[in-house]
């Protein structure tokens, strides 16, 4: 028996299938679309929902679910003068001027 397409549940054939994906699912070429907008995807352009492992749908880059209420990773230059350190960095980033 041929393995079923994840989206339409009909059998997939060698010349009309995409996959298996990381989770083992297969799609017809016509069914491999963004779940939200229907944009055709490829193995290089599809995304999975990283927040919910039970969500096996595929998404385009614009509609992939984003993480929850996490702050973005701060840029390294912002860490030096954060309110937590009040601009005081425990290590001297610049070497003191030597005797001249």
C-alpha positions as CSV (number, residue, x, y, z in Angstrom):
1,X,0.0,0.0,0.0
2,X,1.2,3.5,-0.8
3,X,1.8,5.9,2.1
4,X,-0.9,8.5,2.4
5,X,-0.4,12.3,1.8
6,X,-0.5,14.1,5.2
7,X,-2.9,16.8,3.8
8,X,-5.4,15.0,1.7
9,X,-4.9,11.4,3.0
10,X,-4.8,9.9,-0.6
11,X,-2.0,7.6,-1.6
12,X,1.3,9.2,-2.7
13,X,3.2,7.8,-5.7
14,X,6.9,8.1,-6.4
15,X,6.6,10.7,-9.2
16,X,4.2,13.0,-7.3
17,X,5.4,13.0,-3.7
18,X,7.5,15.3,-1.6
19,X,9.2,13.9,1.5
20,X,9.5,12.2,3.8
21,X,10.0,15.4,5.9
22,X,11.8,15.4,9.3
23,X,8.7,14.1,11.0
24,X,8.2,11.3,8.4
25,X,5.2,12.9,6.7
26,X,4.7,12.8,2.9
27,X,2.8,15.2,0.6
28,X,1.7,15.4,-3.0
29,X,3.4,18.1,-4.9
30,X,0.1,19.9,-5.2
31,X,-0.7,19.5,-1.4
32,X,2.7,20.9,-0.2
33,X,1.5,24.4,0.4
34,X,1.5,26.8,3.3
35,X,-1.4,25.9,5.7
36,X,-2.4,29.6,6.0
37,X,-2.0,31.2,2.6
38,X,-1.6,28.3,0.2
39,X,1.7,29.3,-1.3
40,X,3.5,26.4,-2.9
41,X,6.5,25.3,-0.9
42,X,9.7,23.3,-1.6
43,X,12.0,21.3,0.7
44,X,14.1,24.5,1.0
45,X,11.3,26.9,1.8
46,X,9.0,25.1,4.2
47,X,8.9,25.7,7.9
48,X,7.4,23.7,10.8
49,X,5.9,25.1,14.0
50,X,8.8,25.0,16.5
51,X,6.5,26.0,19.4
52,X,4.2,23.0,19.1
53,X,5.6,19.6,18.2
54,X,2.1,18.2,17.7
55,X,1.4,20.7,14.9
56,X,2.7,18.8,11.8
57,X,1.5,21.3,9.3
58,X,3.9,23.2,7.0
59,X,4.1,27.0,6.7
60,X,5.8,29.6,4.5
61,X,8.4,31.9,6.0
62,X,5.8,34.7,6.5
63,X,3.2,32.5,8.3
64,X,5.3,30.2,10.5
65,X,4.1,30.6,14.1
66,X,6.5,32.8,16.1
67,X,7.8,32.0,19.6
68,X,5.8,33.1,22.6
69,X,6.5,36.1,24.9
70,X,10.3,35.8,24.7
71,X,12.4,38.9,24.3
72,X,14.7,39.1,21.4
73,X,18.3,38.2,22.1
74,X,20.1,41.4,23.0
75,X,22.9,42.6,20.8
76,X,26.4,42.2,22.4
77,X,27.0,46.0,22.4
78,X,23.9,46.5,24.5
79,X,25.1,44.1,27.2
80,X,28.0,46.4,28.2
81,X,25.8,49.3,29.2
82,X,22.7,47.5,30.4
83,X,20.8,48.8,33.4
84,X,21.8,45.7,35.4
85,X,25.5,46.5,35.2
86,X,25.0,50.3,35.1
87,X,27.8,50.6,32.6
88,X,30.3,48.9,34.9
89,X,31.8,46.0,33.1
90,X,33.8,43.7,35.4
91,X,36.7,43.3,33.0
92,X,38.6,46.1,31.4
93,X,38.0,45.9,27.7
94,X,40.8,48.3,26.9
95,X,44.3,47.7,28.1
96,X,45.7,50.4,30.3
97,X,48.3,52.6,28.7
98,X,51.7,51.2,29.5
99,X,54.7,53.3,30.5
100,X,55.9,55.3,27.6
